[in-house]
Amino acid sequence: MKKNLVKIFQYVFFLGLGIAIIFYMYNALSPAERTEMWTAIKGVRLWIILPIFIVGFLSHFFRALRWRLLLEPLRIHPGIVNTTLAVLIGYVANLVLPRAGEVAKCTILAKYEKVPADKMVGTILAERAFDVLCLLIIIVLACVVQAHIIGTYAHEQLLKIVEKRNVFLGLLVIMAAGIIATVLIYRRHKETKVGKFIKGMSHGVSSIIHMKKRWGFIGYTFLIWLMYLLQVYLGFLGLPATDHLSMLAALVVLIFGSIGMISTQGGIGAYPFLVAHILSYYQINPGSAQAFGWVAWAVQTGIIVILGAVSIVMLPLFNRKRYAQSPVDIK
């Protein structure tokens, strides 16, 4: 019961935060900027949606291939189709409930590939940890190649922090207290189901260390982030106001968009807000910047919904046909 209440609270909180950001963004625009935003949205070059859709699918496909490599040390060898469909359904589940996708894709793969779900949970944690590392590397790279933009942004944010140092220090104290409390709780409950579950997940994390195909894993990771980058750049080409921006600008927008996607439920509100905010440093007018943020978010979310819905339909059909043709079933 408590677990369900926590999930409901998370959903309501992050969704509410996203909606609040939407109202803030819209009200912050002047009437002229609102007109500019709607004009920019209406002027989107629709032909660009197809290549963005293809690139979006490839990012999910490469993620599925990378996940299969993580599962190999655990002696789990799922099929490419089932793994891809499970990953796509997982993304849709994340739109409904925070972090529900990780559980969903493990459960789905366990059901259709007849493999243990608990062993796969650790690999999800390993993927997350590695993606966070990649994001940090990309941030450092962006700071080097777009120093004039990142430097200006960082300088302005530091000035704001200094002006509100009491609030900043309060947040640091709360974060520190949360970390200490988590460590103490884990130490006291090592032998409980929760403690054993956390310990069990560590075996999945170690799968990266024992992976034989490390370079394949790194290669797929590079391709995943390259597809993310191409999505942003192709998005630039979709609007007249942003079609002059470079791939380096797309790299910076990718960073802010990634942070936005994990800040609220499905990135609603936060993604357009952060993307529009950083685009202002590239001299994009507020109306056009918000238009790009909303269009980019809507297209990415649409890709997830469409591919996820197709996967939900395809998964049982594919496996029904697969098992019907399997010689094992005949025996």
C-alpha positions in Angstrom: 0.0 0.0 0.0 2.8 2.4 1.0 4.7 1.6 -2.2 1.7 2.4 -4.3 1.2 5.7 -2.5 4.8 6.7 -3.1 4.4 5.9 -6.8 1.2 8.0 -7.0 2.9 10.8 -5.1 5.9 10.7 -7.5 3.6 10.8 -10.5 1.4 13.6 -9.2 4.4 15.7 -8.1 6.5 15.4 -11.3 3.4 15.8 -13.5 2.3 18.8 -11.5 5.8 20.3 -11.6 5.8 20.0 -15.4 2.3 21.6 -15.7 3.5 24.5 -13.4 6.5 25.0 -15.7 4.2 25.1 -18.8 2.1 27.9 -17.2 5.2 29.8 -16.1 6.8 29.6 -19.6 3.6 30.7 -21.4 2.9 33.6 -19.1 6.5 34.8 -19.3 6.0 35.5 -23.0 4.7 38.8 -24.2 1.7 38.8 -26.6 4.0 39.3 -29.5 6.3 36.5 -28.4 3.3 34.1 -28.1 2.2 35.0 -31.6 5.8 34.3 -32.8 5.8 30.9 -31.0 2.5 29.8 -32.7 3.7 31.1 -36.0 6.9 29.2 -35.7 5.1 26.0 -34.7 2.8 26.3 -37.7 5.8 26.8 -40.0 7.5 23.5 -39.0 8.9 21.7 -42.0 7.0 18.4 -41.8 9.3 16.5 -44.1 11.9 16.5 -41.3 9.7 14.3 -39.0 10.4 11.1 -41.0 14.3 11.2 -40.7 13.9 12.2 -37.0 11.6 9.2 -36.5 14.1 6.9 -38.1 17.0 8.3 -36.1 14.8 8.0 -32.9 14.1 4.4 -33.6 17.8 3.6 -34.2 18.7 5.1 -30.8 16.3 2.7 -29.1 17.5 -0.2 -31.3 21.1 0.4 -30.4 20.1 0.6 -26.8 18.5 -2.9 -27.1 21.6 -4.3 -28.7 23.8 -2.8 -25.9 21.5 -4.3 -23.3 21.9 -7.7 -24.8 25.7 -7.4 -24.3 25.1 -6.6 -20.7 23.0 -9.7 -20.3 25.6 -12.1 -21.8 27.8 -12.4 -18.7 24.6 -13.5 -16.8 24.1 -16.3 -19.4 21.0 -14.6 -20.7 20.7 -14.5 -24.5 17.4 -13.0 -25.6 16.4 -12.5 -29.2 17.0 -9.1 -30.9 13.3 -8.6 -31.7 12.0 -9.3 -28.2 14.7 -7.2 -26.6 14.0 -4.2 -28.9 10.2 -4.5 -28.3 10.7 -4.7 -24.5 12.9 -1.6 -24.6 10.3 0.3 -26.6 7.5 -0.7 -24.2 9.7 0.3 -21.3 9.9 3.9 -22.6 6.1 4.1 -22.9 5.8 2.8 -19.3 8.1 5.5 -18.1 5.7 8.1 -19.6 2.9 6.7 -17.4 4.9 6.1 -14.1 8.4 7.2 -13.1 10.9 4.4 -13.5 8.2 1.9 -14.3 9.9 1.2 -17.7 12.9 -0.5 -16.1 10.6 -3.0 -14.3 8.4 -3.4 -17.4 11.1 -4.3 -19.9 12.7 -6.8 -17.5 9.3 -8.4 -16.8 8.4 -8.5 -20.5 11.7 -10.0 -21.5 11.5 -12.6 -18.7 8.1 -13.6 -19.8 8.8 -14.1 -23.5 12.4 -15.3 -23.3 11.8 -17.5 -20.2 14.7 -15.9 -18.3 14.9 -14.7 -14.6 13.8 -11.1 -14.2 15.7 -10.4 -11.0 19.1 -11.0 -12.6 18.4 -8.4 -15.3 17.5 -5.6 -12.8 21.2 -4.9 -12.0 22.0 -4.5 -15.7 19.4 -1.6 -15.8 21.2 0.1 -13.0 24.5 -0.5 -14.8 23.1 1.2 -17.9 21.9 4.2 -16.0 25.2 4.6 -14.3 27.1 4.4 -17.6 24.7 6.9 -19.2 25.2 9.3 -16.4 29.0 9.0 -17.0 28.5 9.6 -20.7 26.4 12.7 -20.0 29.1 14.0 -17.7 31.7 13.4 -20.5 29.5 15.2 -23.0 29.1 18.1 -20.6 32.9 18.4 -20.3 33.2 18.2 -24.1 30.6 20.9 -24.6 32.3 23.1 -22.1 35.5 22.9 -24.2 34.0 23.3 -27.7 31.3 25.8 -26.7 33.1 27.6 -23.9 31.7 31.0 -24.9 28.1 29.8 -24.4 28.6 27.5 -21.4 30.9 30.0 -19.7 28.3 32.8 -20.1 25.5 30.6 -18.8 27.6 29.4 -15.8 28.6 32.9 -14.9 25.0 34.1 -14.8 23.8 31.1 -12.8 26.6 31.6 -10.3 25.6 35.2 -9.8 22.0 34.0 -9.1 23.3 31.5 -6.6 25.3 34.1 -4.8 22.3 36.3 -4.6 20.3 33.4 -3.1 23.1 31.8 -1.1 20.8 30.9 1.9 18.5 28.9 -0.3 21.5 27.2 -2.0 23.0 26.3 1.4 19.7 25.0 2.6 19.4 22.7 -0.4 23.0 21.4 0.1 22.1 20.6 3.8 19.0 18.7 2.7 20.9 16.7 0.1 23.6 15.8 2.5 21.0 14.7 5.1 19.3 12.6 2.5 22.5 10.8 1.5 23.5 10.1 5.1 20.0 8.8 5.9 20.1 6.5 2.9 23.5 5.1 4.0 22.3 4.5 7.6 19.1 2.8 6.5 20.9 0.5 4.2 23.4 -0.4 6.9 20.6 -1.3 9.3 18.7 -3.3 6.8 21.4 -5.3 5.0 19.8 -8.6 5.9 16.3 -7.7 4.9 14.7 -8.3 1.5 15.5 -4.7 0.5 19.2 -5.1 1.5 19.5 -8.4 -0.3 17.8 -6.9 -3.4 20.3 -4.1 -3.5 23.2 -6.5 -3.0 21.8 -8.7 -5.8 21.7 -5.7 -8.2 25.4 -5.3 -7.7 25.9 -8.5 -9.6 24.3 -7.0 -12.6 26.5 -3.9 -12.3 29.6 -6.1 -12.3 28.5 -7.5 -15.7 30.2 -4.5 -17.4 33.5 -5.4 -15.7 33.2 -9.1 -16.8 31.9 -8.3 -20.2 33.9 -9.8 -23.0 32.6 -7.4 -25.7 33.6 -4.2 -24.0 34.3 -2.4 -27.2 31.0 -3.4 -28.7 29.3 -1.9 -25.6 31.2 1.3 -26.0 30.5 1.4 -29.7 26.7 1.0 -29.1 26.9 3.7 -26.4 28.5 6.0 -28.9 25.8 5.3 -31.5 23.0 5.9 -29.0 24.3 9.3 -28.1 25.1 10.1 -31.8 21.4 9.4 -32.6 20.3 11.7 -29.8 22.6 14.4 -31.2 21.3 13.9 -34.7 17.7 14.2 -33.5 18.4 17.6 -32.1 20.3 18.7 -35.2 17.6 17.5 -37.5 15.1 19.3 -35.3 17.1 22.6 -35.9 16.5 22.1 -39.7 12.8 21.8 -39.1 12.3 25.4 -38.1 13.4 28.5 -40.1 14.5 30.2 -36.8 17.0 27.5 -35.9 18.1 26.0 -39.2 21.4 28.0 -39.1 22.5 26.4 -35.8 25.5 24.0 -35.9 26.0 20.5 -34.6 28.0 22.0 -31.7 24.9 24.0 -30.7 22.9 20.7 -30.9 25.4 19.2 -28.5 24.7 21.9 -25.9 20.9 21.6 -26.4 21.2 17.8 -26.0 22.7 18.3 -22.6 20.0 20.6 -21.4 17.3 18.5 -23.0 18.6 15.3 -21.3 18.5 17.1 -17.9 14.9 18.2 -18.7 13.8 14.7 -19.6 14.8 13.4 -16.2 13.5 16.4 -14.3 9.8 15.9 -14.8 7.4 13.2 -15.9 8.4 12.4 -19.5 10.2 15.8 -19.7 6.9 17.6 -19.8 7.5 21.3 -19.2 11.1 20.9 -18.1 12.4 19.9 -21.6 11.0 22.8 -23.5 11.9 25.2 -20.7 15.6 24.2 -20.5 16.0 23.9 -24.3 14.3 27.3 -24.9 16.5 28.8 -22.1 19.8 27.7 -23.6 18.7 28.7 -27.1 18.4 32.2 -25.9 22.2 32.2 -25.6 22.3 31.5 -29.3 20.3 34.7 -30.0 17.1 32.8 -30.7 14.0 34.9 -29.9 11.9 33.6 -26.9 8.9 32.7 -29.0 10.9 30.7 -31.5 13.0 29.1 -28.8 9.9 27.9 -27.0 8.5 26.7 -30.3 11.5 24.6 -30.9 11.5 23.2 -27.4 7.8 22.2 -27.7 8.1 20.7 -31.2 11.2 18.7 -30.2 9.6 17.4 -27.1 6.3 16.5 -28.9 8.1 14.7 -31.7 10.3 12.7 -29.3 7.3 11.8 -27.1 5.3 10.9 -30.2 8.0 8.6 -31.4 8.0 6.8 -28.1 4.2 6.5 -28.0 3.9 5.3 -31.6 6.8 2.8 -31.4 5.6 1.6 -27.9 2.0 1.1 -29.1 3.2 -0.9 -32.1 5.5 -3.0 -29.9 2.6 -3.8 -27.5 0.7 -5.2 -30.5 3.6 -6.9 -32.2 5.1 -8.6 -29.1 2.4 -11.3 -28.6 1.9 -11.7 -32.3 5.6 -12.2 -33.0 6.0 -14.7 -30.2 2.9 -16.6 -31.1 4.3 -17.2 -34.6 7.7 -17.8 -33.2 6.6 -20.6 -30.8 4.3 -22.1 -33.4 7.3 -22.6 -35.7 9.7 -23.7 -33.0 10.8 -27.3 -33.3 10.9 -27.6 -29.6 7.2 -27.2 -29.3 6.7 -30.0 -31.9 8.7 -32.3 -29.7 
